[in-house]
Amino acid sequence: MAGTERISQLMSALDAGSAPDTSRATSPGGDWRQANGGVNGVDGDKHSRYRPRTFPYFEYLPYDTEEPAERTENLDTCLKHLYIAISAGDFAPGAVHWTREIRGWISLKFDIPRSTRVKLAKLYYELALAPGLDYLVAERFASMFMVLTKRKHYLRRGKDLILDWRPLYREIKPFILPSESGSAHPPNVKRNIRTLTKLCTFAQYYFDPAEISAMLDEFLPFFSTSFSEGAYVVVGLLNLLMPTDVPPEDRPDLLPQTYLPTLFHLWSLVNRSKLFDIHFIDILSRLSRDFVAAPHVPFSEHGIFTPEQSSFIFTAILRLLEIPVGQATSPYSPTVDLGAGLAVMLDRDSRKHPTAHCIARWVVMSLSPECMDHPDSILSKLEGLIQAVETFYHPSNSGGWTKTLAQLIYYLADFFVMRWNRESSDEMEVPPERRLNDALKRRFVLCLREVTFLGIFAKSATMVSHALSTLQSLAYLEPNLILPGALQRIYPAMQGLVEVHRTISSIRALQMLSKVMARTKGWRCHVTTVLGLTLPGIDANDLEKTLQTLIYIQGVCYLVPFHDLTKENMKGTEQSSGMGTSTPMEGIDTDTGLAVRWITEQVERLENAGSDLEIDYDKELTDQEEEMILRSSTTGLAEFLHSFLGRVFTLLENLPDAARVKSGSPEENVVNQLPAAFTPLLSALSPDLFDIALDKIANFVSNHVIHQARDAMAFICNGLVKINPEKALGRLLPHLLTGIRTEIDDNRAGSIRTTGNDPLPRDRALVWNISLLSMCVVHVGDAILAWKDDLFDIAEYMQRKCRGAPTVHVSNFIHHLLLNLTVTYTIDYSIYEVEELEKGLTTASWGRLLDPQKLDIKWHTPSTDEIEFAVKLFGSQSTNAIEALRALIGPDPPIKRDGTGKDWSDEVSRNLVLLRLVISGISVLFDSRHDLAEGESLADSDSESDPDAMDTEGVDDDAGLGEAEDEEVKPTFQYPTGYPLERGDGNYNRIHELRQLVGETLHEVHQFLITNQEDDVPCFNSLYNAYRSWFIDVGIERSAHVLDRVTRLLKADAHPFRFSGLRKEYPRPLLVRRANVYHLQRLRHNANPRPKTDLDKLLLLDLADSSVSLYTEIRRTAQTANESAVKCILGARPLVIPPLLAALTKAVEKSDYPRIKGAMFSLLFGSLAKTISRDWRFTPTLIKAFIEVTGADKPSVQKLATNATFQVMDMGKALERMVILDKDVVESISFAIDESDQASVASKVDKRRNFIKKKRARIEGKKADLSKELVETCKTAHWKKVSRTAPIIVNLGMRYDTIASDEMINLVTKGAIDPHPSLRGLYAGALVGLFAVIQTRALTGHSYEKFLLGEEDLPDKITVPAKIDDANWTEEHLASFARPEAKYYVDFDYPGWLVWNKTLPAFLPNPPALAYDSVEDEARIKIGKLLDRPWFSTYFAFMKQEPRDSSADRFRMSSSMLLTHAFELIFSGLTEATFEDIKDLTQSVFGDGSDKHQHRATAEIMGAMLSCAPDLRPERRQEVWEYAFPIIRGIFSDGLTPENNGYWITFLHVILQSKDPRRNWPLIDWLASYRLDMDSNAAFKESSKIHMLQQAISDAGWHFQLEKPILEDFMKHLDHPYKGVREAMGQTIATIYRTRHHESYRDVAALMKAQKSASSIGLRPYEPTEEYSKTITEIFDRLEIWRKERPAGQQTPSSYTSGGKTVLLWLDSTLSSYECIQLVKFFPDVFVEQLLHMMDIKEDPELQSLAYHVFRHLPNIPHRQGEDADFIAALIRIGRNSTSWHQRLRILINIQVIYFRRLFLMSEEQQQTMFDCVSAMLSDVQLEVRMGAATTLSGMIRCSPVALRSRMVSTLKSKFTTQLSKNPLPKRKIPGTPTPEHNKLILTRHAAVLGLGALIQAFPYLSPPPLWLPEVLAILARKAAADPGMVGKSVKSILADFKKTRQDTWHADAFEQEQLEDLEGVLWKSYFA
């Protein structure tokens, strides 16, 4: 880009986004089906990515990088080892370690060849889902899979990578379809469902679209609303797994419109559900994203959707925003989503995928230029949507919807910008006729403009930040539409005319707009003015405003050069303008005059213009004029700089005292922001302005000492020196150096020790000077060398003279000096390249961004002189400190240790701090491989490990500690980072010797302190901090977290410059910083763990020793240091664990609490815990010690123990015995192994495998021993200890192969009747677990592999072919449920509900017994021996105890499960107790049944009995039913009370749920034979029986076939006198009808065909049958008869009131459920009037409120398009003609709601008729109705689309205005009663006033108001304000309301003088009144 190319041309070119970076043109074209050009071409990039890198990382480093070949070789090594590890079954640590290495390799920006990436992605996908793999390890692999597929441009779907969805589905299935996947789950597969759903998000992209039909065949049969969980599960699965990719052109059967009608049909099967709306919008939005680029898919103004579909979706979107309308309740029914059950696990994380994101994606990806040509399109609907909710964006209108609305506009704008940019750069392959164009862009921006401006000033912070980001995107798209409006709001705010919060919002808006303003012609002339206006924002009294102002200034400085352009031009004699003509210099623009005049004009123009202002400077100004104005405006920059510095100095002087500042406070933020704003500011200054700044700052520094502004000031000086080192150092250093000497010599500063952190007043100047000095010498390059002697001397001098607080600053100065000399860093802060600055900047340089490919970066790399100086400084400082320390701990120290003064420990810690800082200062020069002999690799150094030790694997998984038999240690890869020293030269040896010496000294100090000064906390803290630095600062200063810090700052600074779809369009300084970060990443990668030396071992043991110190502070510091140190040293962990364990056991014996805490923290809450759990030399000791800790009597210790329990339990879980992988996938990466290497690799694999097997066997042995030992403990120990031990034993002892040891069976079975309640619970749980293991083992055929795959053979399960070709098959199938005998039982609810599969799963009535093998039998016999009569009687006795808290007082599944298993043993004849015993005991439990606890226990026992009955032999089953049924029948007939009702309902649920009703035939048959007994007066008995029946029906679902007689009976007695019975009846009727619906298509194809032929949104479900319609009409006819029979005003209940309530309860239940649309066709004629009548019955408030409740449901029920005509007509009919005004008023409620909800579904005529109806109701005779109509009217106007809105407004306005003027009030008031004519006149006038009022109130917030509004106000004020009575009153309240909402913009709201006077006249209140 030539320097003279002008910005205005860029802006007018559409690709404003991508002009500056031409590199992008190479991004690939074509769909993945067209072979992509040069995939195997020359360019290396092409092999690995489809989009070339934007930033050439390797070229910008100041040293030579490695060859590409070396990188590839390293990757191959990794792959080879990965292959070995996986083949040998060494997953953790082996495979995990190599995965981490590969991740490191990728993170260095190396590119994986595409073929390798594909293989790896498949491998990790396989690994993440491998059955049998430990779930924690699987998570690691899953996250690696996500890394490999994270960016879409690595792999093209369909072409490079296709994944199979089935393994993923197999893993998800157990969570959501437990009935399908067998009973018990392998205990070690505790997968995390969140990880699986996240995997779906990544993998779904690569599923093959050809699989869609297979998926639908697999999922859809599970869909059922009879048990609604099925429906949710299916939709959740479709959302997660269904690929939305474009299918090949030869498969038209896969196009969306084939399956969309079916999806829409499913959607309408579950109405009023928020979850359904979210899932479907998500699916559809992905479809529109993927199909926008498919040329062969038809695309219209509705995207790939049909008009019907798009209206349907928009209606759903409107629902999702949950906007409150009138008095309507939410459009969703809270009860529906409760039925989602397990499907909730399939939800996407709503924080990461907000619904607004999906909505916006759907809308933006469906736009195309076709939207412009059609009146009804996605775009017009979007406009309608935004206009409908516009008022909800207003600041004074906030609520639950605010966040969603904020996200909505943000994502809309964001997606639009992204699509725009990607289309411009050809990154998105969109067919040309679908590409977004200018006209479309303009309409889109206009649509969002108004709400965005409202949102900027909102009250909620989320709204403000989203609105600001939206503003930025919109301004980027259309600067000329957005900037005028923004500046219109910003100028007044900046001039202080409005509230403060508006000012802050305005400054934040400027930050967002700065990038666009600086690059746009005309608008950039405003920049300098606005800068000047923001200055008052820097204000010590309002720190938030100061912060935002500084951020704004920082943003401008990155874009705009602070050069006075008029002077710049003197450099070149003439400036060639962009047109190519050269103009001689013009004198006119040398001062600010021109710009000032122009800006003043513009500001006035903005103030006077209306709100929809558009200014296009491209047309208004010639380029030359604009450049002159711009040049002229830059002459004011010097003045800006002066006042800016002045304000900052004032700010610094007024900062509060540093000691009082909390972290995260505004003060701290401001201090941190100052340097961030100063660096770009100073680097943008021209040389003469820089001199001014330097001078002002230097003077300030030398004349002030402001203690609390010390850090801020130091950073500012640092900025100065960084930009121009020579000049600034020359100006600052002499002063600082003399200042320091003066302070020390003359003022004796720093001569005595200080307490606390605050320096003494007389030390302050010294500290000020030292701080400034130390910041002047860091990261400033080699200009320092000129001063090296002075600096060296001053360092020595200060170290000699100072004491107390200043000494830390001195050490810090040395640290900084060392960093500056030895580190490689960038020293380049300019916005432009050097040559451009030399040529002189022109107006074209403003806001121009450079191409990231063409930078020329200045680096600082250490020179020999610098290294010499650094080593000299390091030597002198460290030897001084070491000598001082040795003297201090020697026999006669220079300072006495008499225990009174603190001088000694001051001196020690001072020297330790100095050592720490010099070590980290020079850390870059330490070589992490120093301890290896020359040329030796890591491999040979570690051969001494004992081959027999248990610790045969790197106990540390971060790095390989050689495996015992494995000669080769895992290599680690080093890459060049510009290391400045040579091995073996003098300096290299010198610094490493010094480091060794420092380490030894530290050890001596440690020993001395431990023996003589063990309570000297400060010394210990400094000592262990020094240890930490000594360990970790090798090769990079890790203790300072350099990399994290720099990355974070860079990210924060780059954030304002990011736009979706653009890559790294950042100002130059940020790109330079990116290069610096990359260098640090390489350094960090090289800082690998290193082998341990003897000194390391000593120091590590010191740390371990102090980690259990008595003193909390010391303990904490030592633990932190220890944690950091073990990460850096190979094999450090096994070294420190034994001493810590010993300390723990010893502390426990002595109850030494502090040490217990220290040891527990170190062992269990850090990285050691993992090592211990893998290394069974240590684990048993730890577990035993942990159990002992339980006895400790101290809450804090107990809390620690509780937190660690889970970890300790986990240590006992079984190891992976078998992992099932696909061999080919693993083999695919073996390409990385050389031919020559194959044999050795194979032998390694074998060796590893055997080694792992042996190790596993030994560990399992140890576990078994430990569990035996612990079982013994449990027999005698205290319950508290036992409660910790029991879970551990269970994990250790239960195994698939052996089930459990005898001791354990004994313990658990007897434990289940332990007297202690919590132990009892624990053991009972364990016993159930034990039974489960036995059962699972038998079901999986005793094979572990089947167990892992979840293949279970249930002996009674069979598959029955479904006779789908027989038309009557479904009816026969259902009819069979009405007879007791069955060939097979169908337990599941879903087969055949929506579609039939070819077969259905069923169960045999008399199953063969389960086959147990010897192991299982043995265990069963052992348990059975212990289950004798006393065991049961004890257990039963405990069951009927009163529970401890009321929450546990319910039917407990756990006890029922345990008994089910126990009874099963009894019936197998393996137990001591017999069934007779059980019968006796049960009788005694139930007793007389008077107590609710007896009922609870009996219900649990019965539940258990009947649950195990189905599996028994027929004669035993008979016996059980014969015993149980009479008892149950007795209780259900007479024994139920409100107290015990709940237990028995749960009991029913337990035995009936997902079971074939025929299994419990006696019970079902008895319940279904129930008829209402009208003579009974026991209401509760009656209603409880109905409740039982309802439970049975809802559990059996559509399989319940005995409903006819029940319904008939209920219908006869609708008017039952008792409330309880009526409620039960209403709900039961609703339940019966709800479960009648089923679709039962013969197969998926038939379903899809039927939907597609019906309409684009499928068939309408829930069509009422004839018989249903007949029933409903009959019932309502009966109600009508009853209503007429009832005398008016009757107080007592009548048939009408009672029957009405039953019906209402039934309707309410149906309407708030998903089948509500069944009733739609009855709304207009049957329901509405009847409901209104019920609301009129004042004598029965219950009936009234129920009717109102049902009535409010009606408009929220989703109608299909066109179904609402009758309903609306009925509403209008009643509104106009009903005789009761109450009814007319209530109709209005529904009119408004239905208008809003159906905004996108109604035809224009309907809208028109509704408006006519409401405006006619304004002249209703009843005042209330008139007021209601006015409110409704304004609401309807407010949410109508603009076109309709303006039409309505103008017609209504003229109508009402004429109505007012045609009907004037008579001149004189006629005395006496008003005549009817007079009344009619008043009515007419009132109607007109209310109508005009409604128009005014429809725009409560629009500022300035619409043009017609002032006139309306004036008419009201003139014509009607003086009316007496209600008319005048209405006028006044309308005007007053209007003024109230306009308080702050009253003066500006564009009234003419006369109108204002009219208004003031009405609103004026007399002072004397």
Salt bridges, closest charged atoms under 4 A:
ASP21 OD2 - ARG24 NH2 2.88
ASP31 OD2 - ARG33 NH1 2.26
GLU66 OE2 - ARG71 NE 2.72
GLU66 OE1 - ARG1082 NH2 2.38
ASP90 OD2 - ARG1248 NH2 2.64
GLU101 OE2 - HIS97 NE2 3.94
ASP111 OD1 - ARG49 NH1 3.68
ASP111 OD1 - ARG53 NH2 2.85
ASP134 OD1 - LYS1213 NZ 3.33
ASP164 OD1 - ARG166 NH1 3.70
GLU171 OE2 - ARG170 NH2 3.39
GLU171 OE1 - ARG191 NE 2.67
GLU211 OE1 - ARG166 NH1 3.12
ASP245 OD1 - ARG157 NE 3.23
GLU249 OE2 - HIS296 ND1 3.97
ASP253 OD1 - ARG251 NE 3.18
ASP277 OD2 - ARG319 NE 2.98
ASP282 OD1 - ARG286 NH1 3.21
ASP282 OD2 - ARG348 NH1 3.14
ASP282 OD1 - ARG361 NH2 3.19
ASP290 OD1 - ARG157 NH2 2.77
ASP290 OD1 - ARG289 NE 2.90
GLU301 OE1 - HIS374 NE2 3.50
GLU322 OE2 - LYS274 NZ 2.76
ASP347 OD1 - HIS279 NE2 3.32
ASP349 OD2 - LYS352 NZ 3.71
ASP376 OD2 - HIS302 NE2 3.71
ASP376 OD1 - LYS381 NZ 3.07
GLU383 OE2 - ARG443 NE 2.94
GLU423 OE2 - ARG419 NE 2.70
ASP426 OD1 - ARG435 NH2 3.24
GLU427 OE2 - ARG422 NE 3.50
GLU427 OE2 - ARG1063 NH2 2.72
GLU568 OE2 - HIS563 ND1 2.66
GLU568 OE1 - LYS571 NZ 3.44
ASP589 OD2 - ARG631 NE 2.77
GLU614 OE1 - ARG442 NH2 2.71
ASP616 OD2 - LYS619 NZ 2.73
GLU620 OE2 - ARG605 NH2 2.72
ASP623 OD2 - ARG6 NH2 2.06
ASP623 OD1 - LYS521 NZ 2.82
GLU626 OE2 - ARG524 NE 2.97
GLU627 OE2 - ARG6 NE 3.37
GLU653 OE2 - HIS704 NE2 3.48
ASP691 OD1 - LYS727 NZ 2.68
ASP695 OD1 - ARG731 NH2 3.19
ASP711 OD1 - ARG710 NE 3.56
ASP828 OD2 - ARG1068 NH2 2.70
GLU833 OE2 - ARG1068 NE 2.88
GLU836 OE2 - ARG848 NH1 3.24
ASP851 OD2 - LYS854 NZ 3.09
GLU866 OE2 - HIS860 NE2 2.88
ASP903 OD1 - ARG753 NE 3.72
ASP906 OD2 - ARG753 NE 2.24
GLU907 OE2 - ARG910 NH1 3.62
ASP927 OD2 - ARG983 NH2 3.67
GLU934 OE1 - ARG983 NH1 3.71
ASP951 OD2 - ARG1177 NH2 3.39
GLU953 OE1 - LYS1255 NZ 1.88
ASP956 OD1 - ARG1133 NH1 2.42
ASP957 OD1 - ARG100 NH2 3.86
ASP957 OD2 - LYS1170 NZ 3.28
ASP957 OD2 - ARG1174 NH2 3.82
ASP958 OD1 - ARG100 NH2 3.87
ASP958 OD2 - ARG1133 NH2 3.72
GLU963 OE2 - ARG1248 NH2 3.63
GLU967 OE2 - LYS1247 NZ 3.38
GLU968 OE1 - HIS81 NE2 3.16
GLU968 OE1 - LYS1244 NZ 3.68
GLU1004 OE1 - ARG886 NE 3.14
GLU1037 OE2 - HIS815 NE2 2.94
ASP1053 OD2 - ARG1073 NH1 2.95
ASP1102 OD2 - HIS1003 ND1 2.64
ASP1102 OD1 - HIS1006 NE2 3.52
ASP1152 OD2 - ARG1155 NE 3.07
ASP1175 OD2 - ARG1177 NH2 2.99
GLU1188 OE1 - LYS1281 NZ 3.16
ASP1210 OD1 - LYS190 NZ 3.94
ASP1210 OD2 - LYS1213 NZ 3.70
GLU1227 OE2 - LYS1223 NZ 3.20
ASP1237 OD2 - LYS80 NZ 2.81
ASP1246 OD1 - ARG1249 NH1 3.61
GLU1260 OE2 - LYS1263 NZ 3.97
GLU1260 OE1 - ARG1295 NE 3.02
GLU1269 OE2 - LYS1184 NZ 3.10
GLU1272 OE2 - LYS1275 NZ 3.27
ASP1297 OD2 - ARG1217 NH1 2.61
ASP1302 OD1 - LYS1422 NZ 2.61
ASP1353 OD2 - LYS1346 NZ 3.39
ASP1365 OD1 - ARG1642 NH2 3.06
ASP1387 OD1 - ARG1559 NE 2.93
ASP1413 OD2 - ARG1337 NH2 3.61
ASP1413 OD2 - HIS1342 ND1 3.64
GLU1416 OE2 - ARG1337 NH1 3.72
GLU1416 OE2 - HIS1342 ND1 2.80
GLU1418 OE1 - LYS1422 NZ 3.78
GLU1442 OE1 - HIS1493 NE2 3.90
ASP1449 OD2 - LYS1492 NZ 2.82
ASP1449 OD1 - ARG1496 NH1 2.99
GLU1464 OE1 - ARG1420 NH1 3.34
GLU1476 OE2 - LYS1479 NZ 3.50
ASP1477 OD1 - ARG1429 NH1 3.35
ASP1480 OD2 - ARG1429 NH1 3.47
GLU1500 OE1 - ARG1452 NH2 3.05
GLU1515 OE2 - ARG1513 NE 3.25
GLU1519 OE1 - ARG1516 NE 3.34
ASP1534 OD1 - LYS1581 NZ 3.45
ASP1556 OD2 - ARG1558 NH2 2.60
ASP1595 OD1 - HIS1549 ND1 2.88
GLU1603 OE2 - LYS1604 NZ 3.29
GLU1603 OE1 - ARG1636 NH1 3.38
ASP1609 OD1 - HIS1613 NE2 3.54
GLU1623 OE2 - LYS1619 NZ 3.98
GLU1639 OE1 - HIS265 NE2 2.60
GLU1639 OE2 - HIS1637 NE2 2.87
ASP1643 OD2 - ARG1642 NE 3.98
GLU1663 OE2 - ARG1660 NH1 3.84
GLU1680 OE2 - ARG1683 NH2 2.94
GLU1680 OE2 - LYS1684 NZ 3.21
ASP1708 OD1 - HIS1749 NE2 3.72
ASP1708 OD1 - HIS1753 NE2 3.01
GLU1715 OE2 - ARG1634 NE 2.99
GLU1729 OE2 - ARG1773 NH2 2.75
ASP1736 OD1 - ARG1786 NH1 3.24
GLU1739 OE1 - ARG1686 NH2 2.86
ASP1740 OD2 - LYS1701 NZ 2.95
GLU1742 OE1 - LYS1701 NZ 2.99
GLU1763 OE2 - ARG1660 NE 2.43
ASP1764 OD2 - ARG1798 NE 2.51
GLU1804 OE1 - ARG1847 NH2 2.89
ASP1820 OD2 - ARG1784 NE 2.50
GLU1911 OE1 - LYS1853 NZ 3.20
ASP1923 OD2 - ARG1885 NE 2.68
ASP1949 OD2 - ARG1942 NH1 3.44
ASP1958 OD2 - ARG1918 NE 2.76
